[in-house]
């Protein structure tokens, strides 16, 4: 959401950095238009609080001010590039930030106020450092989305870059030729589009945020020249936990940074299990960035551990799956999810 703690940012391409005064005034203007009781904002869903909690806890009061600052930037319609740090510590501001973000979106959906207009703000197409080229001078071009519209799905994270590198190696082993590929939580669509460009015959990009889906569609059109005319690339809304059998079986299911937030493991594992049941030869490959986590307090001798991957593995075991490490790329782990030994396919 727009109300995330942001620890580093610089202007989007072709956009001037706003002055601190204009940002402050934009924030104040936004706040004066928000009324929680009028906009029907009550208690945030536990899964969203869990995600925001990991972002905001270690920041304390300064984190709250940083969040408000960049929330004001987003409210003013300025497209930003940002890095979100997922951390843990004793005092949570997540409920406050969730309500601010929800109030912002509720007002924006009802009004066309200049500071709160609800419309996508995509960047100009850029190449992404680290994503392998496709040969013959061809490269993937991607637009990115604003935090306000696309939340974290509008940014290209290291896990997506690492997954593209794995896909290039898989293509060299002839594993993607004429393959049907499903990308979960596609965001910009970087990995799925790369799969199409290196030989997949069908790629389905899925997410649930409408703005993210439109961003993915924009990137499909931007890169269509990179794959064969016969290659089918589609963008579909797919909430985890809902059946995807109508999309048909897939040879390869991919996803990057799917479990950076706590509370999504059960639905994700259900979807992965269903995909394995639809086709005996289905392979699932996920990438996960192991993010640094600060100490919970000055008194703690050791930093808190980022346990999101462990939580995912524990949930996967409950449904007869196991996640095996098959590679590393910096802080990013590459995992293959498969039926555990002794588990039976439904």
C-alpha positions as CSV (number, residue, x, y, z in Angstrom):
1,X,0.0,0.0,0.0
2,X,1.0,3.6,-0.2
3,X,1.5,3.6,3.5
4,X,4.7,1.6,3.6
5,X,7.9,2.6,5.3
6,X,10.3,3.6,2.5
7,X,14.0,3.8,3.2
8,X,15.4,4.8,-0.2
9,X,13.9,6.5,-3.2
10,X,14.7,8.7,-6.2
11,X,12.6,10.3,-8.9
12,X,11.0,8.3,-11.7
13,X,12.4,8.9,-15.1
14,X,11.6,12.3,-16.5
15,X,10.0,13.6,-13.3
16,X,11.4,16.3,-11.1
17,X,11.9,15.8,-7.4
18,X,9.3,17.8,-5.5
19,X,10.3,20.2,-2.9
20,X,9.9,19.2,0.8
21,X,7.3,22.0,1.2
22,X,5.2,20.8,-1.8
23,X,5.3,17.2,-0.4
24,X,4.3,18.4,3.1
25,X,1.4,20.6,1.7
26,X,0.3,17.7,-0.5
27,X,0.2,15.4,2.6
28,X,-1.7,18.0,4.7
29,X,-4.2,18.5,1.8
30,X,-4.7,14.7,1.6
31,X,-5.3,14.3,5.3
32,X,-7.9,17.0,5.4
33,X,-10.0,15.0,2.9
34,X,-9.9,11.7,4.7
35,X,-12.6,10.6,7.2
36,X,-12.4,7.0,8.5
37,X,-16.1,6.9,9.6
38,X,-17.3,8.3,6.3
39,X,-15.2,6.0,4.2
40,X,-16.2,2.9,6.2
41,X,-12.7,2.1,7.5
42,X,-12.8,-0.2,10.5
43,X,-10.4,-3.0,11.4
44,X,-7.8,-4.1,8.9
45,X,-7.6,-7.7,7.8
46,X,-5.1,-9.7,9.8
47,X,-3.0,-10.7,6.8
48,X,-2.5,-7.1,5.7
49,X,-1.6,-6.1,9.3
50,X,0.9,-9.0,9.4
51,X,2.6,-7.6,6.2
52,X,2.6,-4.0,7.4
53,X,3.8,-5.1,10.8
54,X,7.0,-6.5,9.4
55,X,7.6,-3.2,7.6
56,X,6.8,-0.7,10.4
57,X,7.8,-2.2,13.7
58,X,11.5,-1.5,13.8
59,X,11.1,2.0,12.6
60,X,9.2,3.4,15.7
61,X,8.2,7.0,15.5
62,X,10.7,7.8,12.7
63,X,9.2,5.0,10.6
64,X,5.8,6.5,11.0
65,X,7.0,9.9,9.9
66,X,8.9,8.4,6.9
67,X,5.8,6.5,6.0
68,X,3.7,9.6,6.1
69,X,6.2,11.5,4.1
70,X,6.2,9.1,1.2
71,X,2.5,8.5,1.5
72,X,2.2,12.2,0.9
73,X,4.4,12.0,-2.1
74,X,2.2,9.2,-3.5
75,X,-0.9,11.2,-2.7
76,X,0.5,14.1,-4.7
77,X,0.7,11.9,-7.8
78,X,4.5,11.7,-7.9
79,X,5.7,8.3,-9.2
80,X,8.5,7.1,-7.0
81,X,11.0,4.2,-7.0
82,X,11.3,2.8,-3.5
83,X,12.9,0.1,-1.4
84,X,10.7,-1.5,1.2
85,X,12.5,-3.2,4.2
86,X,10.7,-6.0,5.9
87,X,11.6,-6.1,9.5
88,X,10.3,-6.9,13.0
89,X,10.4,-5.3,16.5
90,X,8.2,-4.6,19.5
91,X,5.9,-1.7,18.7
92,X,3.7,-1.9,15.7
93,X,2.2,1.1,13.8
94,X,0.7,-1.2,11.2
95,X,-2.9,-0.7,12.1
96,X,-2.5,3.1,11.9
97,X,-0.8,2.9,8.5
98,X,-3.3,0.4,7.1
99,X,-6.2,2.8,8.0
100,X,-4.3,5.7,6.4
101,X,-3.8,3.7,3.2
102,X,-7.4,2.4,3.2
103,X,-8.8,5.9,3.7
104,X,-6.6,7.2,0.9
105,X,-7.9,4.6,-1.5
106,X,-11.5,5.0,-0.5
107,X,-11.4,8.8,-1.0
108,X,-9.5,8.4,-4.3
109,X,-12.1,5.9,-5.6
110,X,-14.9,8.4,-5.0
111,X,-13.4,11.7,-6.0
112,X,-11.2,13.2,-8.7
113,X,-9.3,15.6,-6.4
114,X,-6.1,16.5,-8.1
115,X,-3.9,15.2,-5.2
116,X,-5.8,11.9,-4.9
117,X,-6.8,11.0,-8.4
118,X,-7.0,7.2,-8.7
119,X,-5.1,6.4,-11.9
120,X,-2.0,4.4,-12.8
121,X,1.3,6.1,-13.0
122,X,3.6,3.9,-15.0
123,X,7.2,4.8,-15.7
124,X,8.8,5.0,-19.1
125,X,10.2,1.6,-20.3
126,X,13.5,0.7,-18.9
127,X,15.9,-2.2,-19.1
128,X,16.7,-3.8,-15.7
129,X,20.2,-4.3,-14.5
130,X,20.9,-8.0,-13.9
131,X,18.2,-9.4,-16.2
132,X,20.1,-11.4,-18.9
133,X,19.9,-10.1,-22.5
134,X,18.2,-12.3,-25.0
135,X,20.8,-12.3,-27.7
136,X,21.0,-10.3,-30.9
137,X,20.8,-7.1,-28.9
138,X,17.3,-7.9,-27.6
139,X,16.5,-7.0,-24.1
140,X,13.4,-7.1,-21.9
141,X,11.8,-3.6,-21.4
142,X,9.6,-3.0,-18.4
143,X,7.4,-0.3,-17.1
144,X,7.1,0.1,-13.3
145,X,4.1,1.2,-11.3
146,X,3.7,3.6,-8.4
147,X,3.4,2.4,-4.8
148,X,0.0,4.0,-4.5
149,X,-1.5,2.0,-7.4
150,X,0.5,-1.2,-7.5
151,X,1.8,-1.5,-4.0
152,X,5.0,-3.6,-4.0
153,X,3.9,-5.2,-7.3
154,X,5.0,-2.3,-9.3
155,X,8.7,-2.6,-8.5
156,X,11.3,-5.1,-10.0
157,X,12.8,-6.9,-7.1
158,X,16.1,-8.9,-6.9
159,X,14.2,-12.2,-6.7
160,X,12.6,-11.5,-10.1
161,X,16.0,-10.8,-11.6
162,X,17.4,-14.0,-10.1
163,X,14.4,-16.0,-11.5
164,X,15.1,-14.6,-15.0
165,X,18.7,-15.9,-14.7
166,X,17.4,-19.3,-13.7
167,X,15.0,-19.2,-16.7
168,X,17.9,-18.4,-19.1
169,X,19.8,-21.4,-17.8
170,X,16.7,-23.6,-18.1
171,X,16.3,-22.5,-21.7
172,X,19.9,-23.4,-22.4
173,X,19.0,-26.9,-21.1
174,X,16.0,-26.9,-23.6
175,X,13.5,-27.1,-20.7
176,X,11.4,-24.2,-21.9
177,X,10.9,-25.0,-25.5
178,X,7.1,-25.1,-26.2
179,X,6.4,-25.1,-22.4
180,X,3.3,-23.8,-20.9
181,X,4.2,-21.5,-18.0
182,X,2.2,-20.0,-15.2
183,X,3.6,-17.1,-13.1
184,X,2.0,-16.5,-9.7
185,X,2.1,-13.0,-8.2
186,X,3.6,-11.6,-11.5
187,X,3.9,-8.0,-10.6
188,X,5.5,-6.3,-13.6
189,X,5.5,-9.8,-15.3
190,X,9.3,-9.8,-15.7
191,X,9.9,-13.5,-15.2
192,X,6.9,-14.7,-17.2
193,X,7.7,-12.4,-20.1
194,X,11.3,-13.6,-20.0
195,X,10.0,-17.2,-20.2
196,X,8.0,-16.3,-23.3
197,X,11.1,-14.7,-24.9
198,X,13.3,-17.7,-24.4
199,X,11.0,-20.3,-25.8
200,X,7.8,-20.9,-23.9
201,X,4.7,-21.5,-26.1
202,X,2.2,-20.2,-23.6
203,X,2.6,-17.9,-20.6
204,X,-0.1,-16.9,-18.1
205,X,0.7,-14.0,-15.8
206,X,-1.5,-13.8,-12.7
207,X,-1.9,-11.4,-9.8
208,X,-4.9,-9.9,-8.0
209,X,-4.3,-6.1,-7.8
210,X,-6.2,-4.6,-10.8
211,X,-3.5,-1.9,-11.3
212,X,-0.8,-4.5,-11.3
213,X,-2.7,-6.6,-13.9
214,X,-2.9,-3.5,-16.1
215,X,0.8,-2.9,-15.6
216,X,1.5,-6.5,-16.6
217,X,-0.7,-6.0,-19.7
218,X,1.2,-2.9,-20.6
219,X,4.5,-4.8,-20.4
220,X,3.1,-7.7,-22.5
221,X,2.4,-5.2,-25.3
222,X,5.7,-3.5,-24.8
223,X,7.6,-6.8,-25.3
224,X,5.5,-8.7,-27.8
225,X,8.1,-8.5,-30.5
226,X,10.5,-10.6,-28.4
227,X,8.6,-13.9,-28.8
228,X,7.1,-15.9,-31.7
229,X,3.7,-14.9,-33.2
230,X,2.4,-18.3,-32.2
231,X,3.3,-17.7,-28.5
232,X,0.3,-16.9,-26.4
233,X,0.8,-14.5,-23.4
234,X,-2.2,-13.6,-21.3
235,X,-2.9,-11.8,-18.0
236,X,-5.4,-13.2,-15.6
237,X,-6.6,-12.4,-12.1
238,X,-6.0,-15.4,-9.8
239,X,-6.4,-15.2,-6.0
240,X,-4.4,-18.0,-4.3
241,X,-6.7,-20.6,-2.9
242,X,-9.1,-20.3,-5.9
243,X,-9.0,-23.1,-8.4
244,X,-6.9,-22.5,-11.5
245,X,-7.9,-25.7,-13.3
246,X,-9.7,-23.6,-16.0
247,X,-6.4,-22.3,-17.1
248,X,-5.3,-25.9,-17.9
249,X,-2.2,-27.8,-16.8
250,X,1.2,-26.2,-16.9
251,X,4.7,-27.6,-17.5
252,X,6.3,-24.9,-15.3
253,X,4.9,-22.7,-12.5
254,X,7.1,-19.8,-11.3
255,X,7.0,-17.0,-8.8
256,X,9.3,-14.5,-7.1
257,X,9.0,-13.1,-3.6
258,X,5.7,-14.7,-3.0
259,X,6.1,-15.2,0.7
260,X,7.8,-11.9,1.8
261,X,4.7,-11.2,4.0
262,X,3.3,-13.5,6.7
263,X,-0.2,-14.8,6.3
264,X,-0.3,-16.0,2.7
265,X,1.3,-19.4,3.0
266,X,-1.8,-21.6,3.3
267,X,-3.6,-20.3,0.2
268,X,-0.3,-20.3,-1.8
269,X,0.4,-23.9,-0.9
270,X,-3.1,-24.9,-1.9
271,X,-2.6,-23.4,-5.3
272,X,0.8,-25.0,-5.8
273,X,-0.6,-28.4,-4.7
274,X,-3.4,-28.0,-7.2
275,X,-0.9,-27.3,-10.0
276,X,1.1,-30.4,-9.2
277,X,-2.1,-32.5,-9.3
278,X,-3.2,-31.2,-12.8
279,X,-0.1,-32.5,-14.6
280,X,2.4,-35.2,-13.6
281,X,5.3,-33.4,-15.1
282,X,4.6,-30.0,-13.6
283,X,7.7,-28.3,-12.1
284,X,7.4,-25.4,-9.6
285,X,10.4,-23.0,-9.2
286,X,10.2,-20.0,-6.8
287,X,12.8,-17.3,-5.9
288,X,12.9,-15.7,-2.4
289,X,15.0,-12.8,-1.2
290,X,16.4,-13.4,2.3
291,X,16.0,-9.9,3.6
292,X,18.1,-8.5,6.5
293,X,16.2,-7.9,9.7
294,X,17.3,-5.4,12.4
295,X,17.3,-6.1,16.1
296,X,14.0,-6.0,17.9
297,X,15.5,-3.7,20.5
298,X,18.9,-2.4,21.6
299,X,18.9,-4.9,24.4
300,X,18.6,-7.9,22.1
301,X,21.9,-9.6,21.5
302,X,21.0,-10.9,18.1
303,X,19.0,-9.5,15.2
304,X,15.6,-11.1,14.6
305,X,15.5,-13.7,11.9
306,X,13.5,-13.4,8.7
307,X,11.5,-16.5,9.1
308,X,9.0,-16.1,6.2
309,X,10.6,-18.9,4.2
310,X,10.5,-21.2,7.2
311,X,6.9,-20.5,7.7
312,X,6.2,-21.3,4.0
313,X,8.1,-24.6,4.2
314,X,6.2,-25.6,7.4
315,X,2.8,-24.8,5.7
316,X,4.0,-26.7,2.5
317,X,4.7,-29.8,4.6
318,X,1.1,-29.8,5.9
319,X,-0.2,-30.4,2.4
320,X,2.5,-32.9,1.4
321,X,4.9,-30.5,-0.3
322,X,8.6,-29.8,0.2
323,X,10.7,-26.8,-0.9
324,X,14.2,-27.8,-2.0
325,X,17.0,-25.3,-2.5
326,X,18.4,-25.6,-6.0
327,X,20.4,-22.4,-6.3
328,X,21.5,-19.1,-4.8
329,X,21.9,-15.7,-6.4
330,X,23.3,-13.2,-3.8
331,X,20.6,-13.0,-1.1
332,X,18.1,-14.8,-3.3
333,X,17.3,-18.5,-2.8
334,X,16.0,-20.5,-5.8
335,X,13.7,-23.3,-4.7
336,X,11.9,-26.2,-6.3
337,X,8.5,-27.1,-4.7
338,X,7.5,-30.7,-5.2
339,X,5.6,-33.5,-3.6
340,X,7.4,-34.7,-0.5
341,X,8.7,-38.2,-0.4
342,X,5.8,-40.5,0.4
343,X,3.1,-37.9,-0.4
344,X,0.5,-39.0,-2.9
345,X,-0.9,-36.9,-5.7
346,X,-4.6,-36.1,-5.3
